[in-house]
Amino acid sequence: MPSPPKKQINLLRGWPSPSLLPAPSLLSSAQTALTDPATFIPGLQYGPDPGYLPLREELSRWLSLYYRVSPDVDRICVTGGASQNLACLLQGFTDPGYTRAVWMVAPCYFLAGPIFEDAGFYGGLGRLRGFGEDGQGPDVEELEREIFKFEKQEWPDKPVYKLLSPTRKAYKHIIYVVPTCANPSGTTMSLPRRRALVDLARRHDALVICDDVYDFLQWPVVTTTTTTPSLSSASPLPLPTGTPLPRLVDIDLSLGPSAHDPKGKWFGHAVSNGTFSKLIGPGMRTGWAEGAPDLSRGLSQTGSTRSGGAPSQFAAMVVAEMLRRGEVDRHVTDKVRPALRRRHGLMLEAVRGLLAGYGVGVKGESSQEVGGGVYGGYFVWLTLPEDGPGAKEVAERAKREENLIVAEGEMFEVPGDARSPRFGRNLRLTFSWEEEGDVVEGVRRLGAVLGRMRDGVEERVMEGYEEKVYK
């Protein structure tokens, strides 16, 4: 009799665990909003171009307290989430005949590539370019060398296909980064790198699009998994300083308009792309962009927004109520961060205990700048030894033999750019989706696969039963 199949464990899926979805808070906030005509009538209608004003006001207040900056509602534009907004930014601030290239840090978030290609920056034509990173973040010097190569080519001096002025402009370059707890590597960009990248963008008329989606999900690295330290709600971030690193948009805004801004306009050179997907739930389809006033205003003039009304109008109404009542802070501080912190600690302990013997390397910290080891986000980035099997082969065998889904490093290479870094010896594991026991069990199964591969055991599945062949 064939043995029953093992329960699938998915360490690829970058979703919040079902146990971390705040259904009661959403229900209460929606009920409050829907019983007040002054709230639900505008909330159920087409919204103003920049988005639901109460949410913009709550966001401006909330973000200013978190990042220690002055609030300004004119810098906020409500979006349908980070992915939808990435497409809108490309619609409003690029022209495929004028914008030279889109530059992505490699390893990169693999689902961003198709969004750039849909906007005309096809990797196969050299319009989607990668550049490397180290423990401090993007290699800004490498990026500038590559940009100089592009600048030597002849380019039109104005947009070719789009009439963007006066509410928008086309940038010569787009730079896409995840500055904090990057997907997939977990790297947090250091403050010197953030400043250097902003300076580069201002020199070369580039817009840095920052997916700031994990900024609220950081914690000191746990050295033991027997207990989960308390995360006080008195501090907006459980770091020794209590303050996160400044966003690139804040650094850029502090410098004022640049020489590339049209006369009388201030578009800036960085935009913060935020979302509630990782904090409340991706099904809310609600986020925000924060940038210089003219950039946020121009973003609100995207054609689909002006036609259909502000995105996520109903959800924005509910989220605004959650923010007003402090429910978002309580949920993130009391539930989401502690759960992710513990799962990360469990995964890290399991990787070091079960995989290190096979030569697997792992980065356990993403930043030292805030006074100690800090990690965050959803992912752990593994490096396989040079003298063993590659990531793709390991991932395939893990799925076939252990019903374990992991992401091979090739997924995170920049599409169509053969000269950018390669990741054939890397795996990404996600600790956000599966519950704690399955996080550890998934690492154990991966270790079993690596052990069989090291020992020369090939496992084949034939007609519903397993047959082991020893080489």
JOGI-V312475 format. One record per residue. RES is the residue in one letter. PHI is phi in whole degrees, -180 to 180 (NA if undefined). Layout:
res=RES phi=PHI
res=RES phi=PHI
//
This chain:
res=M phi=NA
res=P phi=-69
res=S phi=-73
res=P phi=-62
res=P phi=-65
res=K phi=-70
res=K phi=-59
res=Q phi=-71
res=I phi=-119
res=N phi=-109
res=L phi=-103
res=L phi=-103
res=R phi=-68
res=G phi=-91
res=W phi=-112
res=P phi=-72
res=S phi=-59
res=P phi=-54
res=S phi=-71
res=L phi=-105
res=L phi=-89
res=P phi=-87
res=A phi=-57
res=P phi=-61
res=S phi=-66
res=L phi=-65
res=L phi=-63
res=S phi=-64
res=S phi=-68
res=A phi=-65
res=Q phi=-64
res=T phi=-61
res=A phi=-65
res=L phi=-82
res=T phi=-101
res=D phi=-118
res=P phi=-56
res=A phi=-64
res=T phi=-97
res=F phi=-78
res=I phi=-65
res=P phi=-66
res=G phi=-69
res=L phi=-101
res=Q phi=-101
res=Y phi=-61
res=G phi=-99
res=P phi=-65
res=D phi=-52
res=P phi=-75
res=G phi=112
res=Y phi=-57
res=L phi=-61
res=P phi=-58
res=L phi=-70
res=R phi=-60
res=E phi=-68
res=E phi=-66
res=L phi=-63
res=S phi=-59
res=R phi=-67
res=W phi=-63
res=L phi=-68
res=S phi=-65
res=L phi=-69
res=Y phi=-71
res=Y phi=-95
res=R phi=60
res=V phi=-126
res=S phi=-74
res=P phi=-72
res=D phi=-156
res=V phi=-64
res=D phi=-70
res=R phi=-89
res=I phi=-107
res=C phi=-129
res=V phi=-75
res=T phi=-128
res=G phi=-92
res=G phi=110
res=A phi=-64
res=S phi=-69
res=Q phi=-61
res=N phi=-71
res=L phi=-59
res=A phi=-64
res=C phi=-66
res=L phi=-61
res=L phi=-69
res=Q phi=-64
res=G phi=-94
res=F phi=-134
res=T phi=-136
res=D phi=-139
res=P phi=-63
res=G phi=-93
res=Y phi=-115
res=T phi=-70
res=R phi=-67
res=A phi=-162
res=V phi=-106
res=W phi=-111
res=M phi=-121
res=V phi=-68
res=A phi=-115
res=P phi=-73
res=C phi=-121
res=Y phi=-67
res=F phi=-69
res=L phi=-87
res=A phi=-78
res=G phi=-54
res=P phi=-61
res=I phi=-66
res=F phi=-66
res=E phi=-67
res=D phi=-62
res=A phi=-87
res=G phi=104
res=F phi=-107
res=Y phi=-74
res=G phi=-61
res=G phi=-65
res=L phi=-100
res=G phi=78
res=R phi=-92
res=L phi=-115
res=R phi=-123
res=G phi=-111
res=F phi=-145
res=G phi=-85
res=E phi=-141
res=D phi=-129
res=G phi=-65
res=Q phi=-98
res=G phi=120
res=P phi=-58
res=D phi=-82
res=V phi=-67
res=E phi=-65
res=E phi=-62
res=L phi=-59
res=E phi=-66
res=R phi=-60
res=E phi=-70
res=I phi=-64
res=F phi=-59
res=K phi=-62
res=F phi=-66
res=E phi=-67
res=K phi=-73
res=Q phi=-77
res=E phi=-85
res=W phi=-133
res=P phi=-61
res=D phi=-94
res=K phi=-157
res=P phi=-54
res=V phi=-97
res=Y phi=-108
res=K phi=-125
res=L phi=-106
res=L phi=-97
res=S phi=-69
res=P phi=-98
res=T phi=-86
res=R phi=-139
res=K phi=-147
res=A phi=-101
res=Y phi=-89
res=K phi=-75
res=H phi=-142
res=I phi=-117
res=I phi=-120
res=Y phi=-110
res=V phi=-141
res=V phi=-116
res=P phi=-65
res=T phi=-117
res=C phi=55
res=A phi=-58
res=N phi=-96
res=P phi=-107
res=S phi=-78
res=G phi=80
res=T phi=-70
res=T phi=-109
res=M phi=-66
res=S phi=-70
res=L phi=-62
res=P phi=-59
res=R phi=-69
res=R phi=-62
res=R phi=-65
res=A phi=-65
res=L phi=-69
res=V phi=-63
res=D phi=-60
res=L phi=-62
res=A phi=-61
res=R phi=-72
res=R phi=-73
res=H phi=-109
res=D phi=53
res=A phi=-109
res=L phi=-108
res=V phi=-91
res=I phi=-94
res=C phi=-106
res=D phi=-79
res=D phi=-91
res=V phi=-94
res=Y phi=-115
res=D phi=-58
res=F phi=-86
res=L phi=-116
res=Q phi=-129
res=W phi=-158
res=P phi=-63
res=V phi=-66
res=V phi=-83
res=T phi=-95
res=T phi=-140
res=T phi=-107
res=T phi=-76
res=T phi=-138
res=T phi=-113
res=P phi=-59
res=S phi=-69
res=L phi=-109
res=S phi=-68
res=S phi=-77
res=A phi=-70
res=S phi=-109
res=P phi=-69
res=L phi=-144
res=P phi=-79
res=L phi=-114
res=P phi=-56
res=T phi=-88
res=G phi=76
res=T phi=-132
res=P phi=-74
res=L phi=-62
res=P phi=-64
res=R phi=-69
res=L phi=-63
res=V phi=-65
res=D phi=-69
res=I phi=-63
res=D phi=-65
res=L phi=-63
res=S phi=-66
res=L phi=-94
res=G phi=76
res=P phi=-60
res=S phi=-111
res=A phi=-66
res=H phi=-90
res=D phi=-75
res=P phi=-59
res=K phi=-56
res=G phi=79
res=K phi=-120
res=W phi=-140
res=F phi=-91
res=G phi=77
res=H phi=-131
res=A phi=-151
res=V phi=-138
res=S phi=-92
res=N phi=-103
res=G phi=-108
res=T phi=-155
res=F phi=-94
res=S phi=-60
res=K phi=-86
res=L phi=-99
res=I phi=-116
res=G phi=167
res=P phi=-63
res=G phi=-67
res=M phi=-69
res=R phi=51
res=T phi=-136
res=G phi=-153
res=W phi=-153
res=A phi=-120
res=E phi=-129
res=G phi=-159
res=A phi=-60
res=P phi=-54
res=D phi=-72
res=L phi=-68
res=S phi=-63
res=R phi=-65
res=G phi=-65
res=L phi=-61
res=S phi=-69
res=Q phi=-94
res=T phi=-53
res=G phi=-56
res=S phi=-67
res=T phi=-70
res=R phi=-66
res=S phi=-79
res=G phi=-94
res=G phi=84
res=A phi=-55
res=P phi=-65
res=S phi=59
res=Q phi=-62
res=F phi=-66
res=A phi=-61
res=A phi=-61
res=M phi=-61
res=V phi=-70
res=V phi=-64
res=A phi=-59
res=E phi=-67
res=M phi=-62
res=L phi=-64
res=R phi=-60
res=R phi=-87
res=G phi=78
res=E phi=-71
res=V phi=-65
res=D phi=-59
res=R phi=-63
res=H phi=-64
res=V phi=-68
res=T phi=-73
res=D phi=-92
res=K phi=-125
res=V phi=-68
res=R phi=-62
res=P phi=-59
res=A phi=-66
res=L phi=-66
res=R phi=-61
res=R phi=-67
res=R phi=-63
res=H phi=-61
res=G phi=-61
res=L phi=-64
res=M phi=-65
res=L phi=-62
res=E phi=-63
res=A phi=-66
res=V phi=-61
res=R phi=-68
res=G phi=-83
res=L phi=-107
res=L phi=-114
res=A phi=-60
res=G phi=-65
res=Y phi=-98
res=G phi=82
res=V phi=-83
res=G phi=-101
res=V phi=-147
res=K phi=-98
res=G phi=-99
res=E phi=-132
res=S phi=-113
res=S phi=-159
res=Q phi=-116
res=E phi=-72
res=V phi=-95
res=G phi=99
res=G phi=172
res=G phi=-70
res=V phi=-129
res=Y phi=-132
res=G phi=177
res=G phi=84
res=Y phi=-123
res=F phi=-129
res=V phi=-123
res=W phi=-108
res=L phi=-102
res=T phi=-122
res=L phi=-84
res=P phi=-66
res=E phi=-67
res=D phi=-96
res=G phi=-121
res=P phi=-68
res=G phi=-80
res=A phi=-64
res=K phi=-63
res=E phi=-65
res=V phi=-62
res=A phi=-63
res=E phi=-65
res=R phi=-70
res=A phi=-62
res=K phi=-69
res=R phi=-72
res=E phi=-96
res=E phi=-121
res=N phi=53
res=L phi=-114
res=I phi=-105
res=V phi=-130
res=A phi=-101
res=E phi=-78
res=G phi=-62
res=E phi=-59
res=M phi=-61
res=F phi=-106
res=E phi=-84
res=V phi=-70
res=P phi=-59
res=G phi=79
res=D phi=-109
res=A phi=-70
res=R phi=-89
res=S phi=-83
res=P phi=-56
res=R phi=-112
res=F phi=-136
res=G phi=-70
res=R phi=-119
res=N phi=-124
res=L phi=-130
res=R phi=-110
res=L phi=-111
res=T phi=-105
res=F phi=-109
res=S phi=-86
res=W phi=-86
res=E phi=-76
res=E phi=-74
res=E phi=-55
res=G phi=-62
res=D phi=-76
res=V phi=-60
res=V phi=-69
res=E phi=-62
res=G phi=-62
res=V phi=-66
res=R phi=-61
res=R phi=-64
res=L phi=-63
res=G phi=-62
res=A phi=-63
res=V phi=-63
res=L phi=-61
res=G phi=-65
res=R phi=-65
res=M phi=-67
res=R phi=-65
res=D phi=-87
res=G phi=77
res=V phi=-97
res=E phi=-102
res=E phi=-107
res=R phi=-117
res=V phi=-106
res=M phi=-130
res=E phi=51
res=G phi=85
res=Y phi=-131
res=E phi=-98
res=E phi=-128
res=K phi=-96
res=V phi=-118
res=Y phi=-95
res=K phi=-84
//
